[in-house]
Amino acid sequence: MKNFRTGVIGTGFIGVAHVEALRRLGFVDVVAIAAPNSAKEKAEAMGISHYFTDYREMIDTMALDVVHICTPNNTHYEMAIYALQQGVNVVCEKPLSCTVEEAKEMLEVANKNDLVHAVNFHNRFYPMTYEIKEMIKTGTIGNIFTIHGGYIQDWLLYDTDYNWRLQSKESGKTRAVSDIGSHWMDLVQFVTGTKIIEVFAEFKTVHPVRKMPMKPVEAFAKTKFREEDYKDFNIDTEDFAAILLRFSNGAVGSVVVSQVFAGKKNKMNLFIAGSKKSVEWDADDHSNLIIGNREKANEVLTKDPSIVSNTTRGIISYPGGHSEGFPDAFKQNFRQIYNYISDRSKPKEFANFEDGLYQMIVNQSIYESAKLGKWIKIYY
């Protein structure tokens, strides 16, 4: 396989995570990063020789094969369109954009230029979530009746917690739903092979007014400032969402999404009930899959390449007993994306812009449901 030249736009927590995962592949050279403020410092810290304050200059001068977009949601559209028009493949963080209209154009431009396009829904590539997909595909679980779970965090619990995602002008109409709920919804659709086709949602904004620090704050930071270092600002995005779901296979379900649940740092769980068995997965215990039985004792399937399906074995790098978590899911996602760029006959199970567009439509429908207080059908 050729060595790829990659540039990363954005130097926050997630941009650094992309760089680290890409380097572990062995055939990707992260040749440059771009960010308006901290590019020089982050480049020096990560040993990257080229840095830019303007992403256009990076794309124009660095002969990139791929660009990764790890910036606020309201910048994804213009960055992706520019890269695609310059003939560069794009990996974009979720959500794909701020509006459905932008997402549609991004997909159209990518297809018109015959370029590979991907969204970093990395939860597909935990070994045990991937194994759920294989179990369902082979009929082990039976017909799926119900699907439920949640994604909860506490990093925005206090009114002094601040991040750009809090403001709709940067994050889009939904915040918790787009930021973390989209991960859960993409995952359940991927593993079950079904689509969300109708939603009913309730939103709650716990802090209608928050305090914005007058100094920079990175995501998940717990920095405290003096009272005079804050200013009040109004919040127009949700802290919490409860969503009822209907799926294309007739299953029903629900998901709870919260960024104000004390004590839960990044907890995602998934419960799937079928006519033969049930299956349960929790990100806090990501190496184990609980399989529920009616006529015998329940089972715990632990990540081990010697006992999982052949297809799941292909996304496992380490022996049983050696945990593979958040950074490894990034690595496996990127591995499949880059393998596909190299050879279009390779598997294409990563999320692409079409998946990202569908999730944008779901997010928009959830927002409309919360505003109108009724079921909303998904039209694609």
Secondary structure as the mmCIF struct_conf table of DSSP 4:
data_model
#
loop_
_struct_conf.conf_type_id
_struct_conf.id
_struct_conf.beg_label_comp_id
_struct_conf.beg_label_asym_id
_struct_conf.beg_label_seq_id
_struct_conf.end_label_comp_id
_struct_conf.end_label_asym_id
_struct_conf.end_label_seq_id
HELX_LH_PP_P HELX_LH_PP_P1 LYS A 2 ASN A 3
STRN STRN1 PHE A 4 ILE A 9
BEND BEND1 GLY A 12 GLY A 12
HELX_RH_AL_P HELX_RH_AL_P1 PHE A 13 LEU A 25
BEND BEND2 GLY A 26 PHE A 27
STRN STRN2 VAL A 28 ALA A 34
BEND BEND3 PRO A 36 SER A 38
HELX_RH_AL_P HELX_RH_AL_P2 ALA A 39 MET A 46
TURN_TY1_P TURN_TY1_P1 GLY A 47 GLY A 47
BEND BEND4 SER A 49 SER A 49
STRN STRN3 HIS A 50 PHE A 52
BEND BEND5 THR A 53 THR A 53
HELX_RH_AL_P HELX_RH_AL_P3 TYR A 55 THR A 61
BEND BEND6 MET A 62 MET A 62
BEND BEND7 ASP A 65 ASP A 65
STRN STRN4 VAL A 66 ILE A 69
BEND BEND8 THR A 71 THR A 71
HELX_RH_AL_P HELX_RH_AL_P4 ASN A 73 GLN A 85
TURN_TY1_P TURN_TY1_P2 GLN A 86 GLY A 87
STRN STRN5 ASN A 89 CYS A 92
HELX_LH_PP_P HELX_LH_PP_P2 GLU A 93 GLU A 93
BEND BEND9 LYS A 94 LEU A 96
BEND BEND10 CYS A 98 THR A 99
HELX_RH_AL_P HELX_RH_AL_P5 VAL A 100 LYS A 112
TURN_TY1_P TURN_TY1_P3 ASN A 113 ASP A 114
STRN STRN6 HIS A 117 VAL A 119
HELX_RH_3T_P HELX_RH_3T_P1 HIS A 122 PHE A 125
BEND BEND11 TYR A 126 TYR A 126
HELX_RH_AL_P HELX_RH_AL_P6 PRO A 127 LYS A 137
TURN_TY1_P TURN_TY1_P4 THR A 138 GLY A 139
BEND BEND12 THR A 140 ILE A 141
BEND BEND13 ASN A 143 ASN A 143
STRN STRN7 ILE A 144 ILE A 152
TURN_TY1_P TURN_TY1_P5 TRP A 155 LEU A 156
BEND BEND14 TYR A 158 TYR A 158
TURN_TY1_P TURN_TY1_P6 ASP A 159 THR A 160
HELX_RH_3T_P HELX_RH_3T_P2 TRP A 164 LEU A 166
BEND BEND15 GLN A 167 GLN A 167
HELX_RH_AL_P HELX_RH_AL_P7 SER A 168 SER A 171
BEND BEND16 LYS A 173 LYS A 173
BEND BEND17 ARG A 175 ARG A 175
HELX_RH_AL_P HELX_RH_AL_P8 ALA A 176 ALA A 176
HELX_RH_PI_P HELX_RH_PI_P1 VAL A 177 GLY A 181
HELX_RH_AL_P HELX_RH_AL_P9 SER A 182 THR A 192
STRN STRN8 ILE A 196 LYS A 204
BEND BEND18 VAL A 206 VAL A 206
BEND BEND19 PRO A 208 PRO A 208
STRN STRN9 VAL A 209 PRO A 213
BEND BEND20 MET A 214 LYS A 215
TURN_TY1_P TURN_TY1_P7 ALA A 219 PHE A 220
HELX_RH_3T_P HELX_RH_3T_P3 GLU A 227 ASP A 229
STRN STRN10 TYR A 230 ASN A 234
BEND BEND21 THR A 237 THR A 237
BEND BEND22 ASP A 239 ASP A 239
STRN STRN11 PHE A 240 PHE A 247
TURN_TY1_P TURN_TY1_P8 SER A 248 ASN A 249
BEND BEND23 GLY A 250 GLY A 250
STRN STRN12 VAL A 252 SER A 258
BEND BEND24 GLN A 259 GLN A 259
TURN_TY1_P TURN_TY1_P9 ALA A 262 GLY A 263
BEND BEND25 LYS A 265 ASN A 266
STRN STRN13 LYS A 267 GLY A 274
BEND BEND26 SER A 275 LYS A 276
STRN STRN14 SER A 278 ASP A 282
HELX_RH_3T_P HELX_RH_3T_P4 ALA A 283 ASP A 285
TURN_TY1_P TURN_TY1_P10 HIS A 286 SER A 287
STRN STRN15 ASN A 288 GLY A 292
BEND BEND27 ARG A 294 LYS A 296
STRN STRN16 GLU A 299 THR A 302
TURN_TY1_P TURN_TY1_P11 PRO A 305 ILE A 307
BEND BEND28 VAL A 308 VAL A 308
HELX_RH_AL_P HELX_RH_AL_P10 ASN A 310 ARG A 313
TURN_TY1_P TURN_TY1_P12 GLY A 314 ILE A 315
BEND BEND29 TYR A 318 TYR A 318
TURN_TY1_P TURN_TY1_P13 GLY A 320 GLY A 321
BEND BEND30 HIS A 322 HIS A 322
HELX_RH_AL_P HELX_RH_AL_P11 PHE A 326 SER A 342
TURN_TY1_P TURN_TY1_P14 ARG A 344 SER A 345
BEND BEND31 LYS A 346 LYS A 346
BEND BEND32 PHE A 350 PHE A 350
HELX_RH_AL_P HELX_RH_AL_P12 PHE A 353 LEU A 372
TURN_TY1_P TURN_TY1_P15 GLY A 373 GLY A 373
BEND BEND33 LYS A 374 LYS A 374
STRN STRN17 ILE A 376 LYS A 377
#
